[in-house]
Amino acid sequence: MPKTTQKTPLQRQFNPVKAKLVYMDECFEQLQSGLPTNKDEYIRSGRLTHSYVKSCFLMIVQRAVDINNAIIEFSGKTPPYQKFQGFRAVQESGAINQKTLKFFEHALDCYQKIANPYEGLPAHELYDVSSQLLQHGKAYTRQISDFFKDSTSTSV
């Protein structure tokens, strides 16, 4: 019988943070391809484009929240009920910087307005925050990846 090589437990273990980062990157590509190049074009575009951008925005922010929760759980703590607190906890751990935290605090305000059927977010504001999400969201994924690369306990 041929000898098989065994993988270490870490290699065999599913890494939820890594999986969510990959999914987030896919969402960034979708947002990039669906977001018109300028605000006026976006505002003039139809409901389908607005709904598409809104969905991409919500998915990306929710993936970041999920990643935060996984990181917090990995550290042996219970994720906070408030999404804001999760971002703060991850920033305090050194995984993301203050600038990224500030952006996501703003993005969470927008997320809540979009999710609230009685409030909503005007098209020009959604365009602005979605455009910024492409920059700050990618910075978030880089910072999270770097945090795990630098961590002695695991890697992404």
Chimera marker file (.cmm) of the C-alpha trace (Angstrom):
<marker_set name="trace">
<marker id="1" x="0.000" y="0.000" z="0.000" r="1" g="1" b="0" radius="0.5"/>
<marker id="2" x="1.385" y="3.450" z="-0.880" r="1" g="1" b="0" radius="0.5"/>
<marker id="3" x="2.283" y="5.638" z="2.024" r="1" g="1" b="0" radius="0.5"/>
<marker id="4" x="0.064" y="8.693" z="2.381" r="1" g="1" b="0" radius="0.5"/>
<marker id="5" x="1.248" y="11.930" z="3.842" r="1" g="1" b="0" radius="0.5"/>
<marker id="6" x="-0.793" y="13.311" z="6.667" r="1" g="1" b="0" radius="0.5"/>
<marker id="7" x="-1.705" y="16.942" z="6.794" r="1" g="1" b="0" radius="0.5"/>
<marker id="8" x="-1.312" y="18.784" z="10.022" r="1" g="1" b="0" radius="0.5"/>
<marker id="9" x="-4.560" y="19.512" z="11.879" r="1" g="1" b="0" radius="0.5"/>
<marker id="10" x="-4.222" y="23.218" z="11.012" r="1" g="1" b="0" radius="0.5"/>
<marker id="11" x="-4.111" y="22.455" z="7.289" r="1" g="1" b="0" radius="0.5"/>
<marker id="12" x="-7.194" y="20.265" z="7.526" r="1" g="1" b="0" radius="0.5"/>
<marker id="13" x="-9.146" y="22.705" z="9.644" r="1" g="1" b="0" radius="0.5"/>
<marker id="14" x="-11.596" y="24.958" z="7.838" r="1" g="1" b="0" radius="0.5"/>
<marker id="15" x="-10.656" y="28.583" z="8.377" r="1" g="1" b="0" radius="0.5"/>
<marker id="16" x="-13.823" y="30.713" z="8.416" r="1" g="1" b="0" radius="0.5"/>
<marker id="17" x="-11.911" y="33.998" z="8.284" r="1" g="1" b="0" radius="0.5"/>
<marker id="18" x="-10.028" y="32.983" z="5.149" r="1" g="1" b="0" radius="0.5"/>
<marker id="19" x="-13.223" y="31.759" z="3.496" r="1" g="1" b="0" radius="0.5"/>
<marker id="20" x="-15.022" y="35.010" z="4.309" r="1" g="1" b="0" radius="0.5"/>
<marker id="21" x="-12.099" y="37.083" z="2.992" r="1" g="1" b="0" radius="0.5"/>
<marker id="22" x="-12.292" y="35.208" z="-0.315" r="1" g="1" b="0" radius="0.5"/>
<marker id="23" x="-16.032" y="35.806" z="-0.482" r="1" g="1" b="0" radius="0.5"/>
<marker id="24" x="-15.500" y="39.476" z="0.356" r="1" g="1" b="0" radius="0.5"/>
<marker id="25" x="-13.034" y="39.803" z="-2.526" r="1" g="1" b="0" radius="0.5"/>
<marker id="26" x="-15.659" y="38.362" z="-4.867" r="1" g="1" b="0" radius="0.5"/>
<marker id="27" x="-18.156" y="40.923" z="-3.568" r="1" g="1" b="0" radius="0.5"/>
<marker id="28" x="-15.628" y="43.721" z="-4.206" r="1" g="1" b="0" radius="0.5"/>
<marker id="29" x="-15.317" y="42.560" z="-7.819" r="1" g="1" b="0" radius="0.5"/>
<marker id="30" x="-19.104" y="42.573" z="-8.169" r="1" g="1" b="0" radius="0.5"/>
<marker id="31" x="-19.393" y="46.036" z="-6.657" r="1" g="1" b="0" radius="0.5"/>
<marker id="32" x="-16.572" y="47.356" z="-8.846" r="1" g="1" b="0" radius="0.5"/>
<marker id="33" x="-18.231" y="46.020" z="-11.991" r="1" g="1" b="0" radius="0.5"/>
<marker id="34" x="-21.722" y="47.232" z="-11.064" r="1" g="1" b="0" radius="0.5"/>
<marker id="35" x="-20.908" y="50.687" z="-9.746" r="1" g="1" b="0" radius="0.5"/>
<marker id="36" x="-20.994" y="53.353" z="-12.482" r="1" g="1" b="0" radius="0.5"/>
<marker id="37" x="-17.833" y="55.399" z="-12.862" r="1" g="1" b="0" radius="0.5"/>
<marker id="38" x="-19.382" y="58.648" z="-11.609" r="1" g="1" b="0" radius="0.5"/>
<marker id="39" x="-22.098" y="59.746" z="-9.226" r="1" g="1" b="0" radius="0.5"/>
<marker id="40" x="-24.315" y="61.450" z="-11.817" r="1" g="1" b="0" radius="0.5"/>
<marker id="41" x="-24.391" y="58.308" z="-13.933" r="1" g="1" b="0" radius="0.5"/>
<marker id="42" x="-25.267" y="56.258" z="-10.856" r="1" g="1" b="0" radius="0.5"/>
<marker id="43" x="-28.068" y="58.627" z="-9.821" r="1" g="1" b="0" radius="0.5"/>
<marker id="44" x="-29.545" y="58.477" z="-13.343" r="1" g="1" b="0" radius="0.5"/>
<marker id="45" x="-29.286" y="54.695" z="-13.482" r="1" g="1" b="0" radius="0.5"/>
<marker id="46" x="-32.331" y="52.576" z="-12.819" r="1" g="1" b="0" radius="0.5"/>
<marker id="47" x="-33.592" y="50.745" z="-9.784" r="1" g="1" b="0" radius="0.5"/>
<marker id="48" x="-31.829" y="47.557" z="-10.841" r="1" g="1" b="0" radius="0.5"/>
<marker id="49" x="-28.399" y="49.227" z="-10.605" r="1" g="1" b="0" radius="0.5"/>
<marker id="50" x="-29.300" y="50.868" z="-7.295" r="1" g="1" b="0" radius="0.5"/>
<marker id="51" x="-30.513" y="47.543" z="-5.872" r="1" g="1" b="0" radius="0.5"/>
<marker id="52" x="-27.406" y="45.760" z="-7.124" r="1" g="1" b="0" radius="0.5"/>
<marker id="53" x="-25.026" y="48.278" z="-5.537" r="1" g="1" b="0" radius="0.5"/>
<marker id="54" x="-27.052" y="48.270" z="-2.324" r="1" g="1" b="0" radius="0.5"/>
<marker id="55" x="-26.890" y="44.451" z="-2.175" r="1" g="1" b="0" radius="0.5"/>
<marker id="56" x="-23.128" y="44.417" z="-2.768" r="1" g="1" b="0" radius="0.5"/>
<marker id="57" x="-22.631" y="47.059" z="-0.084" r="1" g="1" b="0" radius="0.5"/>
<marker id="58" x="-24.711" y="45.113" z="2.446" r="1" g="1" b="0" radius="0.5"/>
<marker id="59" x="-22.944" y="41.826" z="1.667" r="1" g="1" b="0" radius="0.5"/>
<marker id="60" x="-19.478" y="43.322" z="2.079" r="1" g="1" b="0" radius="0.5"/>
<marker id="61" x="-20.272" y="45.036" z="5.361" r="1" g="1" b="0" radius="0.5"/>
<marker id="62" x="-21.957" y="41.889" z="6.700" r="1" g="1" b="0" radius="0.5"/>
<marker id="63" x="-18.914" y="39.776" z="5.754" r="1" g="1" b="0" radius="0.5"/>
<marker id="64" x="-16.698" y="42.191" z="7.680" r="1" g="1" b="0" radius="0.5"/>
<marker id="65" x="-19.007" y="41.831" z="10.690" r="1" g="1" b="0" radius="0.5"/>
<marker id="66" x="-18.842" y="38.035" z="10.340" r="1" g="1" b="0" radius="0.5"/>
<marker id="67" x="-15.036" y="38.155" z="10.166" r="1" g="1" b="0" radius="0.5"/>
<marker id="68" x="-14.921" y="40.331" z="13.275" r="1" g="1" b="0" radius="0.5"/>
<marker id="69" x="-17.122" y="37.846" z="15.112" r="1" g="1" b="0" radius="0.5"/>
<marker id="70" x="-14.929" y="34.913" z="14.040" r="1" g="1" b="0" radius="0.5"/>
<marker id="71" x="-11.807" y="36.729" z="15.242" r="1" g="1" b="0" radius="0.5"/>
<marker id="72" x="-13.443" y="37.539" z="18.571" r="1" g="1" b="0" radius="0.5"/>
<marker id="73" x="-14.649" y="33.938" z="18.977" r="1" g="1" b="0" radius="0.5"/>
<marker id="74" x="-11.196" y="32.660" z="18.065" r="1" g="1" b="0" radius="0.5"/>
<marker id="75" x="-9.792" y="34.698" z="20.956" r="1" g="1" b="0" radius="0.5"/>
<marker id="76" x="-12.169" y="32.869" z="23.304" r="1" g="1" b="0" radius="0.5"/>
<marker id="77" x="-14.631" y="35.712" z="23.771" r="1" g="1" b="0" radius="0.5"/>
<marker id="78" x="-18.284" y="36.080" z="22.850" r="1" g="1" b="0" radius="0.5"/>
<marker id="79" x="-18.924" y="38.490" z="19.972" r="1" g="1" b="0" radius="0.5"/>
<marker id="80" x="-20.754" y="41.642" z="21.055" r="1" g="1" b="0" radius="0.5"/>
<marker id="81" x="-24.372" y="42.197" z="20.159" r="1" g="1" b="0" radius="0.5"/>
<marker id="82" x="-23.609" y="45.545" z="18.525" r="1" g="1" b="0" radius="0.5"/>
<marker id="83" x="-21.770" y="45.468" z="15.190" r="1" g="1" b="0" radius="0.5"/>
<marker id="84" x="-19.941" y="48.686" z="16.142" r="1" g="1" b="0" radius="0.5"/>
<marker id="85" x="-18.456" y="47.014" z="19.200" r="1" g="1" b="0" radius="0.5"/>
<marker id="86" x="-17.129" y="44.157" z="17.078" r="1" g="1" b="0" radius="0.5"/>
<marker id="87" x="-15.185" y="46.575" z="14.880" r="1" g="1" b="0" radius="0.5"/>
<marker id="88" x="-13.846" y="48.358" z="17.950" r="1" g="1" b="0" radius="0.5"/>
<marker id="89" x="-12.756" y="45.073" z="19.544" r="1" g="1" b="0" radius="0.5"/>
<marker id="90" x="-10.945" y="44.023" z="16.365" r="1" g="1" b="0" radius="0.5"/>
<marker id="91" x="-9.265" y="47.440" z="16.140" r="1" g="1" b="0" radius="0.5"/>
<marker id="92" x="-8.190" y="47.223" z="19.780" r="1" g="1" b="0" radius="0.5"/>
<marker id="93" x="-6.656" y="43.798" z="19.072" r="1" g="1" b="0" radius="0.5"/>
<marker id="94" x="-4.459" y="45.427" z="16.429" r="1" g="1" b="0" radius="0.5"/>
<marker id="95" x="-6.096" y="43.705" z="13.465" r="1" g="1" b="0" radius="0.5"/>
<marker id="96" x="-7.320" y="46.924" z="11.812" r="1" g="1" b="0" radius="0.5"/>
<marker id="97" x="-6.173" y="50.510" z="12.094" r="1" g="1" b="0" radius="0.5"/>
<marker id="98" x="-8.062" y="53.567" z="13.345" r="1" g="1" b="0" radius="0.5"/>
<marker id="99" x="-8.783" y="54.890" z="9.836" r="1" g="1" b="0" radius="0.5"/>
<marker id="100" x="-10.415" y="51.601" z="8.828" r="1" g="1" b="0" radius="0.5"/>
<marker id="101" x="-12.431" y="51.565" z="12.055" r="1" g="1" b="0" radius="0.5"/>
<marker id="102" x="-13.680" y="55.117" z="11.415" r="1" g="1" b="0" radius="0.5"/>
<marker id="103" x="-14.796" y="54.229" z="7.901" r="1" g="1" b="0" radius="0.5"/>
<marker id="104" x="-16.647" y="51.119" z="9.041" r="1" g="1" b="0" radius="0.5"/>
<marker id="105" x="-18.376" y="53.064" z="11.810" r="1" g="1" b="0" radius="0.5"/>
<marker id="106" x="-19.728" y="55.332" z="9.067" r="1" g="1" b="0" radius="0.5"/>
<marker id="107" x="-20.512" y="52.335" z="6.829" r="1" g="1" b="0" radius="0.5"/>
<marker id="108" x="-22.475" y="50.713" z="9.670" r="1" g="1" b="0" radius="0.5"/>
<marker id="109" x="-24.585" y="53.878" z="10.009" r="1" g="1" b="0" radius="0.5"/>
<marker id="110" x="-25.342" y="53.594" z="6.297" r="1" g="1" b="0" radius="0.5"/>
<marker id="111" x="-25.960" y="49.849" z="6.621" r="1" g="1" b="0" radius="0.5"/>
<marker id="112" x="-28.559" y="50.493" z="9.311" r="1" g="1" b="0" radius="0.5"/>
<marker id="113" x="-30.285" y="53.164" z="7.220" r="1" g="1" b="0" radius="0.5"/>
<marker id="114" x="-30.464" y="50.811" z="4.239" r="1" g="1" b="0" radius="0.5"/>
<marker id="115" x="-31.783" y="47.963" z="6.389" r="1" g="1" b="0" radius="0.5"/>
<marker id="116" x="-34.429" y="50.187" z="8.003" r="1" g="1" b="0" radius="0.5"/>
<marker id="117" x="-37.480" y="50.218" z="5.704" r="1" g="1" b="0" radius="0.5"/>
<marker id="118" x="-38.595" y="53.569" z="7.134" r="1" g="1" b="0" radius="0.5"/>
<marker id="119" x="-35.315" y="55.374" z="6.632" r="1" g="1" b="0" radius="0.5"/>
<marker id="120" x="-33.246" y="54.431" z="3.574" r="1" g="1" b="0" radius="0.5"/>
<marker id="121" x="-30.164" y="56.055" z="2.133" r="1" g="1" b="0" radius="0.5"/>
<marker id="122" x="-30.295" y="58.598" z="-0.715" r="1" g="1" b="0" radius="0.5"/>
<marker id="123" x="-28.697" y="57.453" z="-3.964" r="1" g="1" b="0" radius="0.5"/>
<marker id="124" x="-25.890" y="60.034" z="-3.841" r="1" g="1" b="0" radius="0.5"/>
<marker id="125" x="-24.895" y="58.922" z="-0.316" r="1" g="1" b="0" radius="0.5"/>
<marker id="126" x="-25.006" y="55.251" z="-1.272" r="1" g="1" b="0" radius="0.5"/>
<marker id="127" x="-22.764" y="55.971" z="-4.250" r="1" g="1" b="0" radius="0.5"/>
<marker id="128" x="-20.253" y="57.825" z="-2.073" r="1" g="1" b="0" radius="0.5"/>
<marker id="129" x="-20.067" y="55.207" z="0.670" r="1" g="1" b="0" radius="0.5"/>
<marker id="130" x="-19.947" y="52.360" z="-1.862" r="1" g="1" b="0" radius="0.5"/>
<marker id="131" x="-17.079" y="54.040" z="-3.703" r="1" g="1" b="0" radius="0.5"/>
<marker id="132" x="-15.257" y="54.505" z="-0.407" r="1" g="1" b="0" radius="0.5"/>
<marker id="133" x="-15.990" y="50.888" z="0.521" r="1" g="1" b="0" radius="0.5"/>
<marker id="134" x="-13.918" y="49.719" z="-2.427" r="1" g="1" b="0" radius="0.5"/>
<marker id="135" x="-10.887" y="51.467" z="-0.935" r="1" g="1" b="0" radius="0.5"/>
<marker id="136" x="-11.463" y="50.992" z="2.789" r="1" g="1" b="0" radius="0.5"/>
<marker id="137" x="-12.928" y="47.516" z="2.487" r="1" g="1" b="0" radius="0.5"/>
<marker id="138" x="-9.894" y="46.287" z="0.600" r="1" g="1" b="0" radius="0.5"/>
<marker id="139" x="-7.705" y="47.909" z="3.252" r="1" g="1" b="0" radius="0.5"/>
<marker id="140" x="-9.712" y="45.986" z="5.856" r="1" g="1" b="0" radius="0.5"/>
<marker id="141" x="-9.095" y="42.651" z="4.099" r="1" g="1" b="0" radius="0.5"/>
<marker id="142" x="-5.360" y="43.411" z="3.766" r="1" g="1" b="0" radius="0.5"/>
<marker id="143" x="-5.102" y="44.362" z="7.416" r="1" g="1" b="0" radius="0.5"/>
<marker id="144" x="-6.962" y="41.227" z="8.545" r="1" g="1" b="0" radius="0.5"/>
<marker id="145" x="-4.780" y="39.026" z="6.320" r="1" g="1" b="0" radius="0.5"/>
<marker id="146" x="-1.615" y="40.711" z="7.613" r="1" g="1" b="0" radius="0.5"/>
<marker id="147" x="-2.813" y="40.319" z="11.193" r="1" g="1" b="0" radius="0.5"/>
<marker id="148" x="-3.112" y="36.576" z="10.725" r="1" g="1" b="0" radius="0.5"/>
<marker id="149" x="0.201" y="36.339" z="8.903" r="1" g="1" b="0" radius="0.5"/>
<marker id="150" x="1.866" y="38.116" z="11.816" r="1" g="1" b="0" radius="0.5"/>
<marker id="151" x="0.026" y="36.037" z="14.393" r="1" g="1" b="0" radius="0.5"/>
<marker id="152" x="1.985" y="33.185" z="15.911" r="1" g="1" b="0" radius="0.5"/>
<marker id="153" x="-1.152" y="31.185" z="16.684" r="1" g="1" b="0" radius="0.5"/>
<marker id="154" x="-2.525" y="30.699" z="13.147" r="1" g="1" b="0" radius="0.5"/>
<marker id="155" x="-2.427" y="32.006" z="9.639" r="1" g="1" b="0" radius="0.5"/>
<marker id="156" x="-5.048" y="32.882" z="7.078" r="1" g="1" b="0" radius="0.5"/>
<link id1="1" id2="2" r="1" g="1" b="0" radius="0.2"/>
<link id1="2" id2="3" r="1" g="1" b="0" radius="0.2"/>
<link id1="3" id2="4" r="1" g="1" b="0" radius="0.2"/>
<link id1="4" id2="5" r="1" g="1" b="0" radius="0.2"/>
<link id1="5" id2="6" r="1" g="1" b="0" radius="0.2"/>
<link id1="6" id2="7" r="1" g="1" b="0" radius="0.2"/>
<link id1="7" id2="8" r="1" g="1" b="0" radius="0.2"/>
<link id1="8" id2="9" r="1" g="1" b="0" radius="0.2"/>
<link id1="9" id2="10" r="1" g="1" b="0" radius="0.2"/>
<link id1="10" id2="11" r="1" g="1" b="0" radius="0.2"/>
<link id1="11" id2="12" r="1" g="1" b="0" radius="0.2"/>
<link id1="12" id2="13" r="1" g="1" b="0" radius="0.2"/>
<link id1="13" id2="14" r="1" g="1" b="0" radius="0.2"/>
<link id1="14" id2="15" r="1" g="1" b="0" radius="0.2"/>
<link id1="15" id2="16" r="1" g="1" b="0" radius="0.2"/>
<link id1="16" id2="17" r="1" g="1" b="0" radius="0.2"/>
<link id1="17" id2="18" r="1" g="1" b="0" radius="0.2"/>
<link id1="18" id2="19" r="1" g="1" b="0" radius="0.2"/>
<link id1="19" id2="20" r="1" g="1" b="0" radius="0.2"/>
<link id1="20" id2="21" r="1" g="1" b="0" radius="0.2"/>
<link id1="21" id2="22" r="1" g="1" b="0" radius="0.2"/>
<link id1="22" id2="23" r="1" g="1" b="0" radius="0.2"/>
<link id1="23" id2="24" r="1" g="1" b="0" radius="0.2"/>
<link id1="24" id2="25" r="1" g="1" b="0" radius="0.2"/>
<link id1="25" id2="26" r="1" g="1" b="0" radius="0.2"/>
<link id1="26" id2="27" r="1" g="1" b="0" radius="0.2"/>
<link id1="27" id2="28" r="1" g="1" b="0" radius="0.2"/>
<link id1="28" id2="29" r="1" g="1" b="0" radius="0.2"/>
<link id1="29" id2="30" r="1" g="1" b="0" radius="0.2"/>
<link id1="30" id2="31" r="1" g="1" b="0" radius="0.2"/>
<link id1="31" id2="32" r="1" g="1" b="0" radius="0.2"/>
<link id1="32" id2="33" r="1" g="1" b="0" radius="0.2"/>
<link id1="33" id2="34" r="1" g="1" b="0" radius="0.2"/>
<link id1="34" id2="35" r="1" g="1" b="0" radius="0.2"/>
<link id1="35" id2="36" r="1" g="1" b="0" radius="0.2"/>
<link id1="36" id2="37" r="1" g="1" b="0" radius="0.2"/>
<link id1="37" id2="38" r="1" g="1" b="0" radius="0.2"/>
<link id1="38" id2="39" r="1" g="1" b="0" radius="0.2"/>
<link id1="39" id2="40" r="1" g="1" b="0" radius="0.2"/>
<link id1="40" id2="41" r="1" g="1" b="0" radius="0.2"/>
<link id1="41" id2="42" r="1" g="1" b="0" radius="0.2"/>
<link id1="42" id2="43" r="1" g="1" b="0" radius="0.2"/>
<link id1="43" id2="44" r="1" g="1" b="0" radius="0.2"/>
<link id1="44" id2="45" r="1" g="1" b="0" radius="0.2"/>
<link id1="45" id2="46" r="1" g="1" b="0" radius="0.2"/>
<link id1="46" id2="47" r="1" g="1" b="0" radius="0.2"/>
<link id1="47" id2="48" r="1" g="1" b="0" radius="0.2"/>
<link id1="48" id2="49" r="1" g="1" b="0" radius="0.2"/>
<link id1="49" id2="50" r="1" g="1" b="0" radius="0.2"/>
<link id1="50" id2="51" r="1" g="1" b="0" radius="0.2"/>
<link id1="51" id2="52" r="1" g="1" b="0" radius="0.2"/>
<link id1="52" id2="53" r="1" g="1" b="0" radius="0.2"/>
<link id1="53" id2="54" r="1" g="1" b="0" radius="0.2"/>
<link id1="54" id2="55" r="1" g="1" b="0" radius="0.2"/>
<link id1="55" id2="56" r="1" g="1" b="0" radius="0.2"/>
<link id1="56" id2="57" r="1" g="1" b="0" radius="0.2"/>
<link id1="57" id2="58" r="1" g="1" b="0" radius="0.2"/>
<link id1="58" id2="59" r="1" g="1" b="0" radius="0.2"/>
<link id1="59" id2="60" r="1" g="1" b="0" radius="0.2"/>
<link id1="60" id2="61" r="1" g="1" b="0" radius="0.2"/>
<link id1="61" id2="62" r="1" g="1" b="0" radius="0.2"/>
<link id1="62" id2="63" r="1" g="1" b="0" radius="0.2"/>
<link id1="63" id2="64" r="1" g="1" b="0" radius="0.2"/>
<link id1="64" id2="65" r="1" g="1" b="0" radius="0.2"/>
<link id1="65" id2="66" r="1" g="1" b="0" radius="0.2"/>
<link id1="66" id2="67" r="1" g="1" b="0" radius="0.2"/>
<link id1="67" id2="68" r="1" g="1" b="0" radius="0.2"/>
<link id1="68" id2="69" r="1" g="1" b="0" radius="0.2"/>
<link id1="69" id2="70" r="1" g="1" b="0" radius="0.2"/>
<link id1="70" id2="71" r="1" g="1" b="0" radius="0.2"/>
<link id1="71" id2="72" r="1" g="1" b="0" radius="0.2"/>
<link id1="72" id2="73" r="1" g="1" b="0" radius="0.2"/>
<link id1="73" id2="74" r="1" g="1" b="0" radius="0.2"/>
<link id1="74" id2="75" r="1" g="1" b="0" radius="0.2"/>
<link id1="75" id2="76" r="1" g="1" b="0" radius="0.2"/>
<link id1="76" id2="77" r="1" g="1" b="0" radius="0.2"/>
<link id1="77" id2="78" r="1" g="1" b="0" radius="0.2"/>
<link id1="78" id2="79" r="1" g="1" b="0" radius="0.2"/>
<link id1="79" id2="80" r="1" g="1" b="0" radius="0.2"/>
<link id1="80" id2="81" r="1" g="1" b="0" radius="0.2"/>
<link id1="81" id2="82" r="1" g="1" b="0" radius="0.2"/>
<link id1="82" id2="83" r="1" g="1" b="0" radius="0.2"/>
<link id1="83" id2="84" r="1" g="1" b="0" radius="0.2"/>
<link id1="84" id2="85" r="1" g="1" b="0" radius="0.2"/>
<link id1="85" id2="86" r="1" g="1" b="0" radius="0.2"/>
<link id1="86" id2="87" r="1" g="1" b="0" radius="0.2"/>
<link id1="87" id2="88" r="1" g="1" b="0" radius="0.2"/>
<link id1="88" id2="89" r="1" g="1" b="0" radius="0.2"/>
<link id1="89" id2="90" r="1" g="1" b="0" radius="0.2"/>
<link id1="90" id2="91" r="1" g="1" b="0" radius="0.2"/>
<link id1="91" id2="92" r="1" g="1" b="0" radius="0.2"/>
<link id1="92" id2="93" r="1" g="1" b="0" radius="0.2"/>
<link id1="93" id2="94" r="1" g="1" b="0" radius="0.2"/>
<link id1="94" id2="95" r="1" g="1" b="0" radius="0.2"/>
<link id1="95" id2="96" r="1" g="1" b="0" radius="0.2"/>
<link id1="96" id2="97" r="1" g="1" b="0" radius="0.2"/>
<link id1="97" id2="98" r="1" g="1" b="0" radius="0.2"/>
<link id1="98" id2="99" r="1" g="1" b="0" radius="0.2"/>
<link id1="99" id2="100" r="1" g="1" b="0" radius="0.2"/>
<link id1="100" id2="101" r="1" g="1" b="0" radius="0.2"/>
<link id1="101" id2="102" r="1" g="1" b="0" radius="0.2"/>
<link id1="102" id2="103" r="1" g="1" b="0" radius="0.2"/>
<link id1="103" id2="104" r="1" g="1" b="0" radius="0.2"/>
<link id1="104" id2="105" r="1" g="1" b="0" radius="0.2"/>
<link id1="105" id2="106" r="1" g="1" b="0" radius="0.2"/>
<link id1="106" id2="107" r="1" g="1" b="0" radius="0.2"/>
<link id1="107" id2="108" r="1" g="1" b="0" radius="0.2"/>
<link id1="108" id2="109" r="1" g="1" b="0" radius="0.2"/>
<link id1="109" id2="110" r="1" g="1" b="0" radius="0.2"/>
<link id1="110" id2="111" r="1" g="1" b="0" radius="0.2"/>
<link id1="111" id2="112" r="1" g="1" b="0" radius="0.2"/>
<link id1="112" id2="113" r="1" g="1" b="0" radius="0.2"/>
<link id1="113" id2="114" r="1" g="1" b="0" radius="0.2"/>
<link id1="114" id2="115" r="1" g="1" b="0" radius="0.2"/>
<link id1="115" id2="116" r="1" g="1" b="0" radius="0.2"/>
<link id1="116" id2="117" r="1" g="1" b="0" radius="0.2"/>
<link id1="117" id2="118" r="1" g="1" b="0" radius="0.2"/>
<link id1="118" id2="119" r="1" g="1" b="0" radius="0.2"/>
<link id1="119" id2="120" r="1" g="1" b="0" radius="0.2"/>
<link id1="120" id2="121" r="1" g="1" b="0" radius="0.2"/>
<link id1="121" id2="122" r="1" g="1" b="0" radius="0.2"/>
<link id1="122" id2="123" r="1" g="1" b="0" radius="0.2"/>
<link id1="123" id2="124" r="1" g="1" b="0" radius="0.2"/>
<link id1="124" id2="125" r="1" g="1" b="0" radius="0.2"/>
<link id1="125" id2="126" r="1" g="1" b="0" radius="0.2"/>
<link id1="126" id2="127" r="1" g="1" b="0" radius="0.2"/>
<link id1="127" id2="128" r="1" g="1" b="0" radius="0.2"/>
<link id1="128" id2="129" r="1" g="1" b="0" radius="0.2"/>
<link id1="129" id2="130" r="1" g="1" b="0" radius="0.2"/>
<link id1="130" id2="131" r="1" g="1" b="0" radius="0.2"/>
<link id1="131" id2="132" r="1" g="1" b="0" radius="0.2"/>
<link id1="132" id2="133" r="1" g="1" b="0" radius="0.2"/>
<link id1="133" id2="134" r="1" g="1" b="0" radius="0.2"/>
<link id1="134" id2="135" r="1" g="1" b="0" radius="0.2"/>
<link id1="135" id2="136" r="1" g="1" b="0" radius="0.2"/>
<link id1="136" id2="137" r="1" g="1" b="0" radius="0.2"/>
<link id1="137" id2="138" r="1" g="1" b="0" radius="0.2"/>
<link id1="138" id2="139" r="1" g="1" b="0" radius="0.2"/>
<link id1="139" id2="140" r="1" g="1" b="0" radius="0.2"/>
<link id1="140" id2="141" r="1" g="1" b="0" radius="0.2"/>
<link id1="141" id2="142" r="1" g="1" b="0" radius="0.2"/>
<link id1="142" id2="143" r="1" g="1" b="0" radius="0.2"/>
<link id1="143" id2="144" r="1" g="1" b="0" radius="0.2"/>
<link id1="144" id2="145" r="1" g="1" b="0" radius="0.2"/>
<link id1="145" id2="146" r="1" g="1" b="0" radius="0.2"/>
<link id1="146" id2="147" r="1" g="1" b="0" radius="0.2"/>
<link id1="147" id2="148" r="1" g="1" b="0" radius="0.2"/>
<link id1="148" id2="149" r="1" g="1" b="0" radius="0.2"/>
<link id1="149" id2="150" r="1" g="1" b="0" radius="0.2"/>
<link id1="150" id2="151" r="1" g="1" b="0" radius="0.2"/>
<link id1="151" id2="152" r="1" g="1" b="0" radius="0.2"/>
<link id1="152" id2="153" r="1" g="1" b="0" radius="0.2"/>
<link id1="153" id2="154" r="1" g="1" b="0" radius="0.2"/>
<link id1="154" id2="155" r="1" g="1" b="0" radius="0.2"/>
<link id1="155" id2="156" r="1" g="1" b="0" radius="0.2"/>
</marker_set>
